[in-house]
């Protein structure tokens, strides 16, 4: 079915098509008679051997949806019934913000890739928190990760306060947190990946975390463009701050080896999809080996097939996430990966 409709979808603006599709998915799930049942029977899968326990959470399968697809936590229940083992929402910021000017998402079809410069467009953490509170009352078994960031207008020296606001507001309604300092689409954000500001930010969040009766796993999402020396710093920082793990990787600013016409590939923003596969796997393997597998890694970047997912796991990933591969291959990809892993 997806192969029939995909050529039609790909004739239109990627961002407009995205919202057209997810809104109709939610309507079908919530209001169409037997809609939820149809989605579950078509896409969901329950096989022995798929369960994973990672950073204290029990995942029904290791295939998740990466942040950026559901920025405001509006479609979590419908998406989970496509077979995902967990859903990561966001990136969310304390205050609502519109993001960067449109157009801000581009398909590189020859490369099976996307370039986006969305810029953390979202409705703000209060809207997300209320939405997730209602979801958790209804479907507490769905594992939800909260990907948190800073507002564009917040200077880097005040960034920690933005992350704390998001952390405190979402603490009761998410199962784990992801600290996003690696998006290339917020000016100056990647400077927070430098060793000292990153340690300060993560130490502060962990102190906040330990004040509660329970704590939430905190993960760090890193860029694929870091050097080995910077990755060594990441390993040291994870051990020193005691955070739960790393997500490798975010989108890349590298454009080497693309087949797409020069005008399109020169668009600013983060590149995702197949061209990112090799580098993200290299980062996963490096972190896993350098740390002696001392912390879990969620692998993301260029997963378009079961073999791609297996490659990430063989490199050291405990879980994987989809985004661009999900767009290019359709929802059947989740089930195919799960069957192969089982």
Backbone as numpy.savetxt, mean C-alpha at the origin, in Angstrom:
# Nx Ny Nz CAx CAy CAz Cx Cy Cz
-14.00 -12.13 -18.08 -14.83 -10.93 -18.08 -13.96 -9.67 -18.08
-12.93 -9.64 -17.19 -12.11 -8.44 -17.10 -11.38 -8.16 -18.41
-10.96 -9.21 -19.11 -10.26 -9.01 -20.37 -11.17 -8.37 -21.42
-12.46 -8.56 -21.29 -13.41 -7.95 -22.23 -13.60 -6.46 -21.95
-13.66 -6.10 -20.66 -13.95 -4.70 -20.32 -12.69 -3.84 -20.20
-11.54 -4.47 -19.97 -10.31 -3.71 -19.79 -9.99 -2.77 -20.95
-10.10 -3.21 -22.23 -9.81 -2.28 -23.33 -10.70 -1.04 -23.32
-11.94 -1.21 -22.87 -12.85 -0.06 -22.78 -12.39 0.88 -21.66
-12.09 0.32 -20.49 -11.62 1.14 -19.38 -10.36 1.92 -19.76
-9.47 1.28 -20.50 -8.18 1.88 -20.80 -8.25 2.99 -21.86
-9.43 3.23 -22.39 -9.61 4.34 -23.33 -9.84 5.67 -22.61
-10.08 5.60 -21.29 -10.44 6.80 -20.54 -9.37 7.14 -19.50
-9.48 8.34 -18.96 -8.53 8.82 -17.96 -8.44 7.84 -16.78
-7.22 7.45 -16.37 -7.07 6.43 -15.33 -7.74 6.77 -14.01
-7.62 8.01 -13.57 -8.22 8.38 -12.29 -9.74 8.35 -12.37
-10.32 8.85 -13.45 -11.77 8.83 -13.60 -12.31 7.40 -13.66
-11.61 6.54 -14.38 -12.02 5.14 -14.48 -11.94 4.46 -13.11
-10.89 4.77 -12.37 -10.73 4.17 -11.04 -11.97 4.42 -10.18
-12.38 5.68 -10.08 -13.53 5.99 -9.23 -14.83 5.46 -9.81
-14.94 5.43 -11.13 -16.12 4.83 -11.76 -16.26 3.36 -11.36
-15.16 2.64 -11.40 -15.19 1.20 -11.13 -15.44 0.91 -9.64
-14.69 1.58 -8.75 -14.83 1.23 -7.33 -16.19 1.65 -6.77
-16.76 2.72 -7.29 -18.09 3.12 -6.82 -19.14 2.11 -7.24
-18.99 1.57 -8.44 -19.95 0.55 -8.90 -19.71 -0.80 -8.22
-18.47 -1.08 -7.90 -18.19 -2.28 -7.10 -18.87 -2.18 -5.75
-18.77 -1.04 -5.11 -19.40 -0.86 -3.79 -20.92 -0.96 -3.91
-21.48 -0.34 -4.95 -22.94 -0.42 -5.13 -23.36 -1.87 -5.33
-22.65 -2.60 -6.17 -22.99 -4.00 -6.43 -22.88 -4.81 -5.14
-21.84 -4.58 -4.36 -21.62 -5.31 -3.11 -22.69 -4.99 -2.07
-23.04 -3.71 -1.95 -23.92 -3.29 -0.86 -25.41 -3.40 -1.18
-25.77 -3.20 -2.46 -27.19 -3.04 -2.77 -27.76 -4.04 -3.77
-26.94 -4.65 -4.58 -27.45 -5.61 -5.55 -27.82 -6.90 -4.83
-28.99 -7.47 -5.10 -29.36 -8.72 -4.43 -28.29 -9.80 -4.65
-27.82 -10.37 -3.56 -26.78 -11.40 -3.58 -25.44 -10.89 -4.11
-25.27 -9.56 -4.17 -24.02 -9.01 -4.70 -22.80 -9.49 -3.94
-22.87 -9.42 -2.59 -21.75 -9.87 -1.77 -21.47 -11.36 -1.99
-22.53 -12.14 -2.06 -22.38 -13.59 -2.27 -21.74 -13.89 -3.62
-22.15 -13.16 -4.64 -21.59 -13.37 -5.98 -20.10 -13.06 -6.00
-19.70 -11.95 -5.37 -18.29 -11.59 -5.34 -17.47 -12.65 -4.60
-17.98 -13.08 -3.45 -17.24 -14.08 -2.67 -17.09 -15.39 -3.43
-18.16 -15.85 -4.05 -18.11 -17.13 -4.76 -17.24 -17.04 -6.01
-17.13 -15.86 -6.59 -16.35 -15.69 -7.81 -14.86 -15.50 -7.55
-14.54 -14.77 -6.47 -13.15 -14.35 -6.30 -12.49 -14.83 -5.01
-13.27 -14.99 -3.96 -12.65 -15.33 -2.67 -12.19 -16.78 -2.67
-11.21 -17.07 -1.83 -10.64 -18.41 -1.80 -10.21 -18.74 -0.38
-10.49 -19.96 0.04 -10.08 -20.44 1.36 -9.40 -21.79 1.17
-8.09 -21.79 1.27 -7.31 -23.01 1.09 -6.36 -23.18 2.27
-6.14 -24.43 2.65 -5.19 -24.71 3.72 -3.79 -24.28 3.29
-3.06 -23.79 4.23 -1.70 -23.38 3.94 -1.54 -21.93 3.58
-2.65 -21.20 3.44 -2.57 -19.79 3.07 -2.44 -18.87 4.28
-2.88 -19.35 5.45 -2.86 -18.49 6.62 -1.42 -18.12 6.99
-1.28 -16.88 7.45 0.02 -16.40 7.91 -0.16 -15.63 9.21
0.77 -15.80 10.15 0.81 -14.95 11.34 2.07 -14.10 11.24
1.85 -12.81 11.09 2.96 -11.87 10.89 2.75 -10.67 11.81
3.80 -10.22 12.45 3.81 -9.16 13.48 2.58 -9.22 14.38
2.26 -10.46 14.82 1.20 -10.68 15.80 -0.21 -10.69 15.26
-0.37 -10.56 13.94 -1.69 -10.57 13.33 -1.86 -11.84 12.50
-3.08 -12.36 12.47 -3.37 -13.57 11.69 -4.05 -13.18 10.38
-3.36 -13.43 9.28 -3.87 -13.12 7.94 -4.43 -14.38 7.31
-5.63 -14.30 6.73 -6.22 -15.49 6.13 -5.51 -15.88 4.85
-4.87 -14.93 4.20 -3.96 -15.23 3.09 -2.96 -14.09 2.98
-1.84 -14.29 2.30 -0.76 -13.30 2.32 -0.83 -12.23 1.24
-1.96 -12.12 0.53 -2.08 -11.18 -0.58 -2.94 -9.99 -0.17
-2.33 -8.82 -0.07 -3.04 -7.63 0.35 -3.15 -6.59 -0.75
-3.95 -5.58 -0.49 -4.09 -4.43 -1.39 -3.25 -3.29 -0.84
-2.39 -2.73 -1.69 -1.49 -1.67 -1.25 -2.23 -0.35 -1.04
-1.63 0.52 -0.27 -2.18 1.85 -0.05 -2.24 2.62 -1.37
-3.16 3.57 -1.41 -3.33 4.40 -2.60 -4.56 4.04 -3.40
-5.01 2.79 -3.30 -6.17 2.36 -4.06 -7.45 2.83 -3.38
-7.51 2.75 -2.06 -8.66 3.22 -1.30 -8.15 4.26 -0.30
-8.03 5.48 -0.74 -7.38 6.52 0.05 -8.17 6.92 1.28
-9.50 6.74 1.25 -10.34 7.22 2.34 -11.06 6.11 3.09
-10.71 4.86 2.80 -11.36 3.74 3.48 -12.82 3.59 3.13
-13.18 3.90 1.89 -14.57 3.87 1.47 -15.02 2.51 0.95
-14.08 1.68 0.50 -14.44 0.48 -0.26 -13.86 -0.80 0.35
-13.48 -0.75 1.62 -12.74 -1.85 2.25 -13.51 -3.16 2.21
-14.79 -3.12 2.60 -15.55 -4.36 2.67 -15.71 -4.99 1.30
-16.06 -4.21 0.30 -16.22 -4.74 -1.05 -14.92 -5.30 -1.58
-13.81 -4.59 -1.37 -12.51 -5.05 -1.85 -12.08 -6.32 -1.14
-12.38 -6.44 0.14 -11.98 -7.65 0.87 -12.69 -8.88 0.33
-13.88 -8.70 -0.22 -14.62 -9.83 -0.78 -14.17 -10.21 -2.18
-13.14 -9.52 -2.69 -12.49 -9.96 -3.91 -11.37 -10.95 -3.60
-11.16 -11.23 -2.32 -10.19 -12.25 -1.94 -8.95 -11.75 -1.23
-8.81 -10.44 -1.06 -7.62 -9.92 -0.38 -7.57 -10.40 1.07
-6.36 -10.70 1.52 -6.18 -11.10 2.91 -6.10 -9.91 3.85
-5.81 -8.75 3.32 -5.79 -7.52 4.12 -5.84 -6.33 3.18
-6.30 -5.20 3.71 -6.47 -3.98 2.93 -5.74 -2.85 3.64
-4.91 -2.13 2.89 -4.23 -0.96 3.46 -4.86 0.30 2.87
-5.31 1.18 3.74 -5.99 2.40 3.30 -5.07 3.60 3.48
-5.39 4.69 2.75 -4.56 5.88 2.80 -3.76 6.03 1.52
-2.80 6.89 1.51 -2.24 7.62 2.64 -3.22 8.71 3.08
-3.38 8.81 4.42 -4.27 9.80 5.01 -3.44 10.83 5.74
-3.92 12.07 5.75 -3.25 13.18 6.43 -4.21 13.78 7.46
-3.68 14.55 8.42 -4.58 15.11 9.44 -5.73 15.93 8.85
-5.42 16.81 7.92 -6.42 17.67 7.31 -6.72 17.21 5.89
-7.95 17.43 5.41 -8.25 17.10 4.01 -7.35 17.91 3.08
-7.00 17.33 1.95 -6.28 18.09 0.94 -6.60 17.54 -0.45
-6.61 18.41 -1.45 -7.04 18.00 -2.79 -5.99 17.23 -3.57
-4.73 17.29 -3.15 -3.68 16.66 -3.93 -3.19 17.57 -5.04
-2.43 17.01 -5.94 -1.84 17.79 -7.03 -2.85 18.02 -8.15
-2.52 18.92 -9.03 -3.41 19.26 -10.15 -3.57 18.06 -11.10
-4.74 17.98 -11.71 -5.00 16.93 -12.70 -4.57 17.41 -14.08
-4.22 16.48 -14.99 -4.12 15.03 -14.79 -2.91 14.66 -13.95
-3.05 13.58 -13.17 -2.00 13.21 -12.22 -1.77 11.70 -12.15
-2.39 10.97 -13.10 -2.13 9.54 -13.23 -2.08 9.19 -14.71
-1.10 8.36 -15.08 -0.86 8.06 -16.49 -0.55 6.58 -16.66
-1.15 5.98 -17.69 -0.85 4.58 -18.01 0.29 4.49 -19.00
1.23 3.61 -18.72 2.31 3.29 -19.65 2.05 1.85 -20.11
1.16 1.70 -21.08 0.65 0.37 -21.43 1.73 -0.54 -21.98
2.66 0.01 -22.76 3.73 -0.82 -23.30 4.58 -1.44 -22.19
4.66 -0.74 -21.06 5.47 -1.21 -19.94 4.64 -1.87 -18.84
3.31 -1.89 -19.03 2.40 -2.38 -17.98 2.71 -1.69 -16.66
2.66 -0.37 -16.71 3.06 0.46 -15.57 2.13 1.65 -15.44
2.28 2.36 -14.33 1.58 3.61 -14.08 2.57 4.65 -13.58
2.31 5.89 -13.89 2.96 7.01 -13.22 1.87 7.79 -12.51
2.08 8.06 -11.22 1.10 8.89 -10.52 1.81 9.97 -9.73
1.16 11.10 -9.64 1.62 12.19 -8.79 0.40 12.74 -8.04
-0.33 11.84 -7.41 -1.59 12.20 -6.76 -1.40 13.25 -5.67
-0.37 13.07 -4.82 -0.10 14.06 -3.80 -0.94 13.94 -2.55
-1.17 12.69 -2.10 -1.92 12.46 -0.85 -3.29 13.15 -0.86
-4.02 13.05 -1.96 -5.38 13.57 -1.97 -6.26 12.71 -1.08
-6.91 13.30 -0.10 -7.76 12.53 0.81 -8.68 13.48 1.58
-9.67 12.89 2.25 -10.68 13.68 2.96 -10.32 13.97 4.41
-9.13 13.57 4.83 -8.70 13.85 6.19 -8.94 12.69 7.14
-8.17 12.66 8.22 -8.17 11.50 9.11 -9.48 11.34 9.88
-10.19 12.43 10.16 -11.44 12.31 10.91 -12.49 11.55 10.10
-12.57 11.84 8.81 -13.52 11.13 7.95 -13.17 9.65 7.88
-11.89 9.35 7.69 -11.48 7.95 7.62 -11.75 7.21 8.92
-11.43 7.84 10.04 -11.60 7.20 11.34 -13.05 6.81 11.59
-13.96 7.70 11.28 -15.38 7.40 11.48 -15.83 6.28 10.56
-15.37 6.29 9.34 -15.74 5.25 8.38 -15.21 3.88 8.84
-13.98 3.83 9.30 -13.40 2.57 9.75 -14.02 2.10 11.07
-14.45 3.04 11.90 -15.13 2.65 13.14 -16.40 1.86 12.82
-17.17 2.33 11.87 -18.39 1.63 11.47 -18.07 0.28 10.83
-17.01 0.25 10.02 -16.60 -1.01 9.39 -16.21 -2.04 10.43
-15.41 -1.64 11.42 -14.94 -2.59 12.43 -16.08 -3.13 13.29
-17.12 -2.32 13.47 -18.29 -2.81 14.20 -19.00 -3.90 13.40
-19.00 -3.74 12.10 -19.71 -4.66 11.22 -18.88 -5.87 10.82
-17.61 -5.64 10.46 -16.74 -6.70 9.95 -15.38 -6.65 10.66
-15.35 -7.02 11.95 -14.10 -6.87 12.71 -12.97 -7.80 12.24
-13.31 -8.83 11.46 -12.28 -9.78 11.02 -11.42 -9.26 9.88
-11.85 -8.20 9.20 -11.06 -7.66 8.09 -9.83 -6.94 8.66
-8.66 -7.36 8.22 -7.43 -6.70 8.67 -7.21 -5.45 7.83
-7.12 -4.31 8.52 -6.98 -3.02 7.86 -5.69 -2.35 8.34
-4.89 -1.91 7.40 -3.71 -1.14 7.73 -3.95 0.33 7.44
-3.43 1.19 8.31 -3.58 2.63 8.12 -2.26 3.24 7.68
-2.21 3.73 6.46 -1.01 4.36 5.92 -1.10 5.86 6.17
-0.16 6.40 6.95 -0.27 7.78 7.42 0.86 8.65 6.87
0.51 9.93 6.64 1.47 10.88 6.09 1.26 12.26 6.68
1.97 13.22 6.10 1.84 14.61 6.56 1.16 15.45 5.48
0.52 16.53 5.91 -0.06 17.47 4.95 1.04 18.19 4.19
0.75 18.53 2.95 1.72 19.22 2.09 2.16 20.55 2.72
1.24 21.23 3.40 1.54 22.54 3.97 2.34 22.47 5.26
2.50 21.27 5.82 3.24 21.12 7.07 4.74 21.03 6.79
5.54 21.94 7.34 6.99 21.85 7.12 7.56 20.60 7.76
8.68 20.12 7.23 9.26 18.88 7.73 9.60 18.93 9.21
9.98 20.10 9.72 10.32 20.18 11.14 9.10 19.96 12.04
7.89 20.09 11.47 6.67 19.83 12.24 5.96 18.56 11.81
6.62 17.76 10.95 5.97 16.57 10.38 5.55 15.56 11.44
6.35 15.42 12.48 6.04 14.41 13.51 4.66 14.63 14.11
4.28 15.90 14.29 2.96 16.18 14.88 1.84 15.68 13.97
2.03 15.76 12.64 1.01 15.24 11.71 0.88 13.73 11.82
2.01 13.05 11.91 1.96 11.59 12.03 1.32 11.18 13.36
1.61 11.92 14.42 1.00 11.62 15.72 -0.51 11.80 15.67
-0.97 12.87 15.03 -2.41 13.11 14.92 -3.11 11.95 14.21
-2.53 11.51 13.12 -3.12 10.38 12.38 -3.06 9.10 13.21
-1.93 8.89 13.87 -1.75 7.69 14.69 -2.80 7.64 15.81
-2.95 8.72 16.54 -3.90 8.75 17.65 -5.34 8.57 17.17
-5.68 9.21 16.07 -7.07 9.18 15.58 -7.45 7.81 15.05
-6.49 7.09 14.47 -6.80 5.80 13.86 -6.49 4.60 14.76
-5.92 4.86 15.91 -5.40 3.76 16.74 -6.44 2.68 17.02
-7.66 3.07 17.30 -8.70 2.11 17.70 -9.39 1.43 16.51
-9.07 1.85 15.28 -9.85 1.35 14.14 -9.00 0.69 13.05
-7.68 0.61 13.26 -6.84 -0.12 12.31 -6.08 -1.20 13.06
-5.54 -2.16 12.30 -4.81 -3.27 12.89 -3.30 -3.06 12.87
-2.83 -2.27 11.92 -1.41 -1.91 11.88 -1.26 -0.55 11.22
-0.11 0.07 11.42 0.19 1.36 10.82 1.35 1.26 9.85
1.31 2.12 8.84 2.43 2.27 7.91 2.82 3.74 7.88
4.08 4.01 8.17 4.60 5.37 8.13 5.14 5.61 6.72
4.50 6.52 6.01 4.87 6.80 4.62 5.73 8.05 4.58
7.03 7.84 4.37 7.95 8.97 4.18 8.65 8.83 2.82
8.07 8.00 1.95 8.77 7.63 0.72 8.03 7.99 -0.56
6.88 8.64 -0.45 6.20 9.07 -1.67 7.00 10.19 -2.34
7.16 10.14 -3.66 7.88 11.22 -4.34 6.98 12.41 -4.69
5.72 12.36 -4.27 4.75 13.34 -4.77 4.38 14.44 -3.78
4.99 14.43 -2.59 4.86 15.53 -1.65 6.23 16.17 -1.50
6.37 17.43 -1.86 7.70 18.07 -1.85 8.40 17.93 -0.50
9.64 17.44 -0.54 10.46 17.34 0.66 10.20 16.13 1.53
9.16 15.34 1.22 8.80 14.24 2.11 9.93 13.22 2.23
10.56 12.89 1.12 11.59 11.84 1.16 12.81 12.23 2.00
12.95 13.51 2.32 14.03 13.93 3.23 13.84 13.31 4.61
12.60 12.94 4.94 12.34 12.31 6.24 12.87 10.88 6.31
13.32 10.33 5.16 13.95 9.01 5.17 15.40 9.07 5.65
15.95 10.28 5.76 17.32 10.39 6.26 17.38 9.88 7.70
18.54 9.40 8.08 18.68 8.60 9.31 18.16 9.30 10.57
18.61 10.50 10.84 18.26 11.14 12.11 16.79 11.54 12.19
16.22 12.24 11.17 14.80 12.57 11.27 13.91 11.34 11.31
14.32 10.27 10.62 13.52 9.05 10.61 13.54 8.38 11.98
14.71 8.32 12.60 14.79 7.75 13.95 13.93 8.52 14.94
14.01 9.83 14.85 13.22 10.67 15.76 11.72 10.42 15.58
11.27 10.37 14.32 9.86 10.15 14.04 9.40 8.79 14.56
10.14 7.74 14.27 9.73 6.39 14.67 9.82 6.20 16.18
10.86 6.76 16.82 10.95 6.70 18.28 9.73 7.36 18.93
9.34 8.50 18.40 8.19 9.23 18.96 6.91 8.41 18.82
6.70 7.83 17.66 5.49 7.01 17.45 5.51 5.77 18.35
6.67 5.17 18.52 6.76 3.98 19.38 6.49 4.35 20.84
6.98 5.49 21.28 6.69 5.93 22.64 5.19 6.11 22.83
4.56 6.69 21.83 3.11 6.87 21.86 2.42 5.50 21.89
2.94 4.59 21.10 2.38 3.25 20.97 2.41 2.51 22.30
3.51 2.64 23.02 3.69 1.88 24.26 2.89 2.43 25.43
2.34 3.64 25.27 1.53 4.21 26.34 0.16 3.57 26.43
-0.25 2.88 25.39 -1.57 2.27 25.36 -1.52 0.89 26.01
-2.70 0.41 26.42 -2.77 -0.93 27.01 -2.36 -1.99 25.99
-2.70 -1.74 24.74 -2.24 -2.59 23.65 -1.44 -1.72 22.69
-0.63 -2.37 21.87 0.14 -1.61 20.88 -0.20 -2.12 19.49
0.04 -1.30 18.50 -0.20 -1.67 17.11 1.15 -1.84 16.40
1.25 -2.82 15.51 2.46 -2.92 14.71 2.64 -1.66 13.86
3.84 -1.12 13.87 4.18 0.03 13.04 5.20 -0.43 12.01
4.89 -0.18 10.74 5.79 -0.52 9.65 6.26 0.75 8.95
7.40 0.67 8.31 7.96 1.78 7.55 7.93 1.43 6.07
7.35 2.31 5.25 7.35 2.10 3.80 8.49 2.89 3.19
9.35 2.19 2.44 10.56 2.82 1.93 10.54 2.91 0.41
11.36 3.80 -0.11 11.49 3.98 -1.56 12.44 2.94 -2.14
12.25 2.60 -3.42 13.17 1.68 -4.07 14.46 2.35 -4.52
14.52 3.67 -4.38 15.64 4.44 -4.90 16.74 4.64 -3.87
16.65 3.99 -2.70 17.67 4.11 -1.67 18.93 3.34 -2.07
20.07 3.85 -1.65 21.34 3.15 -1.86 21.49 2.03 -0.83
22.46 1.16 -1.03 22.71 0.10 -0.06 23.09 0.67 1.30
23.83 1.77 1.29 24.20 2.41 2.56 22.95 2.92 3.28
22.01 3.46 2.53 20.75 3.91 3.15 19.92 2.73 3.63
19.94 1.64 2.89 19.24 0.43 3.34 19.87 -0.12 4.61
21.19 -0.01 4.73 21.86 -0.42 5.98 21.34 0.42 7.14
21.15 1.72 6.88 20.58 2.59 7.92 19.17 2.15 8.29
18.39 1.74 7.30 17.02 1.29 7.56 17.03 0.08 8.49
17.90 -0.88 8.22 18.01 -2.07 9.08 18.35 -1.66 10.51
19.31 -0.76 10.65 19.71 -0.29 11.97 18.56 0.43 12.68
17.84 1.26 11.94 16.74 2.04 12.53 15.60 1.13 12.98
15.27 0.12 12.16 14.20 -0.81 12.53 14.55 -1.52 13.85
15.80 -1.97 13.95 16.23 -2.67 15.17 16.25 -1.73 16.37
16.74 -0.51 16.16 16.88 0.43 17.27 15.53 0.91 17.79
14.59 1.18 16.88 13.29 1.71 17.30 12.31 0.62 17.68
12.58 -0.60 17.25 11.68 -1.72 17.59 10.38 -1.73 16.82
10.32 -1.06 15.67 9.10 -1.14 14.87 8.94 -2.54 14.30
7.74 -2.84 13.81 7.40 -4.22 13.47 8.00 -4.71 12.17
8.26 -3.81 11.21 8.76 -4.28 9.93 8.80 -3.19 8.89
8.96 -3.62 7.63 9.17 -2.70 6.51 8.28 -3.11 5.34
7.78 -2.12 4.61 7.13 -2.37 3.32 8.08 -1.92 2.22
8.42 -2.84 1.34 9.38 -2.57 0.27 8.75 -3.01 -1.06
8.42 -2.07 -1.95 8.81 -0.67 -1.88 7.66 0.21 -2.38
7.88 1.52 -2.22 6.99 2.52 -2.80 7.32 2.66 -4.29
6.78 3.67 -4.93 7.04 3.90 -6.36 8.44 4.49 -6.55
8.93 4.43 -7.79 10.27 4.90 -8.09 10.23 6.15 -8.98
11.29 6.95 -8.87 11.45 8.10 -9.77 12.34 7.73 -10.96
12.87 6.51 -10.97 13.73 6.06 -12.06 12.89 5.80 -13.32
13.42 6.14 -14.47 12.72 5.92 -15.74 13.55 5.10 -16.72
14.61 4.47 -16.27 15.48 3.72 -17.17 14.78 2.49 -17.72
15.01 2.21 -19.01 14.54 0.97 -19.62 13.09 0.93 -20.02
12.41 2.08 -20.03 11.00 2.10 -20.41 10.85 2.11 -21.92
9.79 1.46 -22.40 9.49 1.43 -23.83 8.58 2.57 -24.26
7.86 3.13 -23.30 6.85 4.15 -23.58 7.48 5.39 -24.21
6.69 6.09 -25.01 7.18 7.30 -25.67 7.73 8.30 -24.66
8.69 9.07 -25.10 9.44 9.97 -24.22 8.54 10.95 -23.48
7.55 11.50 -24.17 6.68 12.50 -23.56 5.96 11.95 -22.34
5.48 10.71 -22.44 4.72 10.12 -21.34 5.63 9.73 -20.18
6.76 9.11 -20.50 7.62 8.66 -19.41 8.33 9.82 -18.71
8.30 11.00 -19.30 8.92 12.17 -18.66 7.97 12.86 -17.68
6.72 12.37 -17.58 5.80 12.93 -16.59 6.38 12.72 -15.19
6.29 13.74 -14.36 6.79 13.62 -12.99 5.87 12.73 -12.17
6.41 12.14 -11.11 5.63 11.28 -10.24 6.31 9.96 -10.01
5.62 9.08 -9.31 6.16 7.77 -8.99 5.73 6.73 -10.00
6.69 5.92 -10.43 6.43 4.84 -11.39 6.17 3.54 -10.64
5.12 2.83 -11.04 4.81 1.52 -10.45 4.53 0.53 -11.56
4.46 -0.75 -11.20 4.17 -1.78 -12.19 5.39 -2.62 -12.52
5.35 -3.28 -13.67 6.39 -4.24 -14.04 7.82 -3.68 -14.02
8.05 -2.44 -14.46 9.43 -1.95 -14.42 10.02 -1.88 -13.01
9.17 -1.90 -11.99 9.63 -1.81 -10.60 9.93 -3.18 -10.01
9.52 -4.25 -10.67 9.58 -5.59 -10.09 10.98 -5.99 -9.65
11.94 -5.85 -10.54 13.30 -6.30 -10.24 13.90 -5.53 -9.07
13.77 -4.20 -9.09 14.37 -3.40 -8.03 13.72 -3.65 -6.68
12.41 -3.76 -6.64 11.74 -4.00 -5.35 12.17 -5.34 -4.78
12.33 -6.35 -5.63 12.80 -7.65 -5.16 14.23 -7.57 -4.64
15.06 -6.79 -5.32 16.44 -6.60 -4.85 16.47 -5.98 -3.46
15.61 -4.99 -3.24 15.56 -4.33 -1.94 15.09 -5.30 -0.86
14.06 -6.09 -1.18 13.56 -7.10 -0.22 14.68 -8.07 0.15
15.37 -8.58 -0.85 16.43 -9.56 -0.60 17.56 -8.95 0.23
17.93 -7.73 -0.11 19.02 -7.07 0.62 18.64 -6.88 2.09
17.45 -6.37 2.35 17.01 -6.15 3.73 16.91 -7.45 4.50
16.38 -8.48 3.85 16.21 -9.77 4.51 17.56 -10.37 4.90
18.50 -10.33 3.97 19.82 -10.92 4.23 20.61 -10.08 5.23
20.58 -8.76 5.05 21.35 -7.88 5.92 20.86 -7.94 7.37
19.56 -8.14 7.54 18.98 -8.17 8.89 18.91 -9.58 9.47
19.37 -10.57 8.70 19.22 -11.98 9.10 17.77 -12.33 9.39
16.89 -11.78 8.56 15.44 -12.03 8.66 14.89 -11.69 10.04
15.41 -10.61 10.61 15.03 -10.27 11.99 13.73 -9.49 12.09
13.20 -9.05 10.94 11.90 -8.38 10.96 11.15 -8.72 9.67
9.81 -8.72 9.72 9.01 -9.05 8.53 9.06 -7.95 7.48
8.94 -8.37 6.23 8.90 -7.45 5.10 7.63 -7.74 4.30
6.90 -6.70 3.94 5.80 -6.83 2.99 6.34 -6.39 1.63
6.24 -7.28 0.66 6.79 -7.02 -0.66 5.74 -6.47 -1.60
6.07 -5.37 -2.26 5.15 -4.75 -3.21 5.96 -4.10 -4.33
5.46 -4.22 -5.55 6.15 -3.62 -6.69 6.26 -4.57 -7.85
5.40 -4.39 -8.85 5.51 -5.17 -10.07 4.98 -6.59 -9.98
4.03 -6.84 -9.10 3.46 -8.19 -9.00 2.28 -8.29 -9.95
2.48 -8.98 -11.07 1.47 -9.15 -12.11 1.10 -10.61 -12.34
1.70 -11.53 -11.56 1.46 -12.95 -11.76 1.79 -13.71 -10.48
1.33 -14.96 -10.37 1.74 -15.78 -9.22 3.25 -15.92 -9.11
3.95 -16.03 -10.25 5.41 -16.16 -10.22 6.06 -14.91 -9.62
5.50 -13.74 -9.92 6.02 -12.50 -9.35 5.87 -12.48 -7.84
4.72 -12.94 -7.36 4.49 -13.00 -5.91 5.45 -13.98 -5.25
5.63 -15.14 -5.87 6.53 -16.15 -5.31 7.97 -15.63 -5.26
8.34 -14.86 -6.26 9.69 -14.27 -6.29 9.92 -13.36 -5.10
8.91 -12.56 -4.77 9.03 -11.68 -3.60 9.15 -12.49 -2.31
8.37 -13.54 -2.20 8.41 -14.38 -1.00 9.74 -15.11 -0.90
10.24 -15.62 -2.02 11.54 -16.28 -2.02 12.66 -15.32 -1.62
12.48 -14.04 -1.95 13.49 -13.03 -1.60 13.44 -12.65 -0.13
12.35 -12.99 0.56 12.27 -12.71 1.99 11.00 -12.03 2.46
10.04 -11.81 1.56 8.78 -11.16 1.97 7.88 -12.16 2.70
7.27 -11.69 3.78 6.31 -12.52 4.52 4.91 -12.40 3.93
4.61 -11.21 3.38 3.33 -10.92 2.75 3.62 -10.12 1.48
2.62 -10.05 0.60 2.77 -9.23 -0.61 1.54 -8.33 -0.76
1.72 -7.27 -1.55 0.61 -6.36 -1.85 0.56 -6.08 -3.34
-0.67 -5.84 -3.82 -0.91 -5.52 -5.23 -1.41 -4.09 -5.35
-1.12 -3.50 -6.48 -1.78 -2.26 -6.89 -1.85 -2.23 -8.42
-0.73 -1.92 -9.07 -0.74 -1.79 -10.53 -1.07 -3.11 -11.21
-0.55 -4.22 -10.69 -0.87 -5.53 -11.25 -2.35 -5.84 -11.16
-2.98 -5.38 -10.09 -4.42 -5.55 -9.90 -5.19 -4.81 -10.98
-4.69 -3.62 -11.37 -5.34 -2.83 -12.41 -5.15 -3.47 -13.79
-3.96 -3.95 -14.06 -3.68 -4.52 -15.38 -4.24 -5.93 -15.55
-4.24 -6.72 -14.48 -4.64 -8.13 -14.59 -6.06 -8.40 -14.11
-6.62 -7.50 -13.32 -7.99 -7.69 -12.83 -8.05 -8.45 -11.53
-9.24 -8.55 -10.93 -9.39 -9.17 -9.61 -9.09 -10.67 -9.58
-9.13 -11.33 -10.73 -8.80 -12.75 -10.75 -7.36 -13.04 -10.36
-6.49 -12.02 -10.39 -5.09 -12.20 -10.04 -4.92 -12.66 -8.59
-5.75 -12.15 -7.70 -5.64 -12.51 -6.28 -5.82 -14.01 -6.09
-6.86 -14.54 -6.70 -7.16 -15.96 -6.58 -6.07 -16.82 -7.20
-5.54 -16.38 -8.34 -4.48 -17.14 -9.00 -3.22 -17.20 -8.13
-2.89 -16.08 -7.51 -1.72 -16.07 -6.63 -1.94 -16.98 -5.43
-3.11 -16.87 -4.82 -3.40 -17.70 -3.64 -3.35 -19.19 -3.96
-3.91 -19.56 -5.08 -3.87 -20.98 -5.49 -2.44 -21.46 -5.67
-1.62 -20.62 -6.31 -0.23 -21.00 -6.53 0.54 -21.11 -5.21
0.31 -20.17 -4.31 1.02 -20.20 -3.03 0.57 -21.37 -2.17
-0.71 -21.74 -2.29 -1.22 -22.86 -1.49 -0.67 -24.20 -1.99
